[in-house]
Amino acid sequence: MRLSELSGKEIVDIKRAERLGVLGQTDLEINETDGQITALIIPSMRWFGMKRQGSEIRVPWQQIQKIGSEMIILDVPDDAI
């Protein structure tokens, strides 16, 4: 799958049934050796979309449950938030 195919998809936590963001507002952690995505770094948002200083959720790639046509479903560990 290409990065352009992931862009714009909503990121949803399956345990909490809440929207975490949209890919494109997130950062990707990429292994420099093989170019594989290792994690999504999702900034925590506050009112009006303003980013909280230093607050983010790091979700390892292995915790992605499903990538659909409109959403990416995650199983975020409790200690990540």
C-alpha positions as CSV (number, residue, x, y, z in Angstrom):
1,M,0.0,0.0,0.0
2,R,1.3,3.5,-0.9
3,L,1.4,6.4,1.5
4,S,-0.9,8.3,-0.9
5,E,-3.6,5.6,-0.4
6,L,-3.4,6.1,3.4
7,S,-3.7,9.9,3.4
8,G,-7.0,11.4,4.5
9,K,-8.3,8.3,6.3
10,E,-9.8,8.7,9.7
11,I,-8.0,7.0,12.5
12,V,-10.4,5.3,15.0
13,D,-9.6,3.6,18.3
14,I,-11.8,0.4,18.5
15,K,-11.7,0.1,22.3
16,R,-12.9,3.6,23.0
17,A,-14.9,4.1,19.8
18,E,-13.4,7.5,19.3
19,R,-11.8,9.4,16.4
20,L,-8.1,10.1,17.0
21,G,-7.4,12.1,13.9
22,V,-6.9,11.9,10.2
23,L,-3.8,10.5,8.5
24,G,-2.2,13.6,7.2
25,Q,-2.5,15.3,10.6
26,T,-0.3,12.6,12.0
27,D,3.4,11.8,11.7
28,L,4.8,8.4,10.6
29,E,7.8,6.8,12.3
30,I,9.7,5.0,9.6
31,N,12.6,2.5,9.9
32,E,15.5,4.2,8.0
33,T,17.0,0.8,7.1
34,D,14.1,-0.8,5.2
35,G,11.6,2.1,4.8
36,Q,8.8,0.3,6.7
37,I,6.4,2.3,8.8
38,T,6.9,1.3,12.4
39,A,4.3,3.6,14.2
40,L,1.8,6.3,13.8
41,I,2.4,9.4,16.0
42,I,-1.0,11.1,16.5
43,P,-1.0,14.5,18.2
44,S,-3.6,15.0,20.9
45,M,-6.0,17.8,20.0
46,R,-7.8,20.3,22.2
47,W,-10.5,22.8,21.5
48,F,-10.7,24.1,18.0
49,G,-8.0,21.7,16.8
50,M,-5.2,23.4,18.7
51,K,-2.4,21.0,19.5
52,R,-1.4,20.5,23.1
53,Q,2.3,21.0,23.7
54,G,4.2,17.7,23.8
55,S,1.1,15.5,24.0
56,E,0.9,12.7,21.5
57,I,-0.2,9.1,21.1
58,R,2.4,6.6,19.6
59,V,0.7,3.6,18.0
60,P,2.9,0.7,16.8
61,W,2.1,-0.5,13.3
62,Q,1.3,-3.9,14.7
63,Q,-1.7,-2.5,16.5
64,I,-3.5,-1.5,13.4
65,Q,-6.5,-3.9,13.1
66,K,-7.9,-2.9,9.7
67,I,-7.3,-0.4,7.0
68,G,-10.5,0.3,5.1
69,S,-11.5,2.6,2.3
70,E,-12.3,5.5,4.7
71,M,-10.9,4.5,8.1
72,I,-7.9,3.0,9.9
73,I,-9.1,0.9,12.9
74,L,-6.6,0.8,15.8
75,D,-6.4,-1.2,19.0
76,V,-4.6,1.4,21.1
77,P,-3.1,0.1,24.4
78,D,-4.4,1.8,27.5
79,D,-1.0,3.1,28.5
80,A,-0.5,4.9,25.2
81,I,-3.1,7.6,26.0
